[in-house]
Amino acid sequence: MRPDVSARRMTPRQIRALEVIIARSKDATVFGKKVIIWALRKTDGLTRPVALSLSDVHWGGRLVEEMQNSAHDMVSSQRTTHLPTMLDLMGTNMCLMHHGGMFVGKSEYNNKAPGRTIWFSPYYFDNDAELLVASRDEIEFVDLTPYRV
């Protein structure tokens, strides 16, 4: 049985605070931060599980690796961001997850496909999350400058 996603929508102020934490993270690249913030904004205040697969072929292996490594490092207890703790303190069971491979169709995941996937979901591996599609322009449009110290 699937646990419920947070029934309580995070306020715009809470989402903004989470974006600040992500944008100021020392554990992620600029591209990784932009992708993660873009995906976060699609969760409807952390009430909707979403997934984003990026292909090595279309995005380039280096950028796709940056996305996954950024997600990994921000959730790692061995780094400085501790994103799972922040999400828990906000009162949501959503978390940022990542995995090698890609969705190749609705609910069809191929861990051998040349790409990587991130999720905002209460599940480590969520085949039922809404699959997002991002363009380079959408990702580049995410502005990190308001979050600088």
Residue pairs with C-beta under 8 A, 6 or more apart in sequence:
2 122
2 123
2 128
3 93
3 122
4 93
5 46
5 47
5 48
5 49
5 92
5 93
5 94
5 121
5 122
6 46
6 47
6 91
6 92
6 93
6 94
6 122
7 47
8 47
8 91
8 92
9 44
9 45
9 46
9 47
10 18
10 45
10 46
10 47
10 90
10 92
11 45
12 45
14 45
14 90
15 40
15 41
15 45
15 46
18 40
18 86
18 87
18 90
19 37
19 40
19 147
20 147
21 81
21 83
21 86
22 28
22 33
22 36
22 37
22 40
22 74
22 81
22 83
23 33
23 37
23 144
23 147
23 148
24 147
24 148
24 149
25 33
25 70
25 73
25 74
25 80
25 81
26 79
26 80
26 81
27 70
27 73
27 74
27 76
27 79
27 80
27 81
28 36
28 69
28 70
28 71
28 73
28 74
28 81
29 66
29 69
29 70
30 144
31 63
31 66
31 67
31 70
31 139
32 66
32 67
32 69
32 70
32 71
33 70
33 142
33 144
34 139
34 140
34 142
34 144
35 52
35 54
35 67
35 70
35 118
35 134
35 139
35 142
36 67
36 70
36 71
36 74
36 96
36 118
37 142
37 144
38 52
38 134
38 138
38 139
38 142
39 50
39 52
39 118
39 120
39 132
39 134
40 46
40 120
42 48
42 50
42 120
42 130
42 132
43 49
43 50
43 94
43 120
46 87
46 90
46 92
46 94
46 120
48 130
49 94
49 119
49 120
49 121
49 122
49 123
49 126
49 128
49 129
49 130
50 119
50 120
50 121
50 129
50 130
50 131
50 132
51 103
51 117
51 118
51 119
51 121
51 126
51 129
51 130
51 131
51 132
52 117
52 118
52 119
52 131
52 132
52 134
53 101
53 102
53 103
53 113
53 115
53 116
53 117
53 131
54 63
54 64
54 67
54 102
54 115
54 116
54 117
54 134
55 64
55 102
55 113
55 114
55 115
56 64
56 114
56 115
57 114
57 115
59 115
59 136
61 114
64 115
64 116
65 116
67 98
67 116
67 118
68 98
68 99
68 100
68 116
68 117
68 118
71 96
71 97
71 98
71 118
72 98
73 79
73 81
74 81
74 83
74 96
75 81
75 83
75 84
75 95
75 96
75 97
75 98
83 95
83 96
84 95
84 96
87 94
87 95
87 96
93 122
94 120
94 121
94 122
95 120
95 121
95 122
96 118
96 119
96 120
97 118
97 119
97 120
97 121
97 123
97 124
97 125
97 126
98 116
98 117
98 118
98 119
99 111
99 116
99 117
99 119
99 125
100 111
100 116
100 117
101 109
101 110
101 111
101 112
101 113
101 115
101 116
101 117
102 109
102 110
102 113
102 114
102 115
102 116
102 117
103 109
103 110
103 117
103 131
104 110
104 113
106 131
107 127
107 128
109 117
109 125
109 127
119 125
119 126
119 129
120 129
121 129
123 129
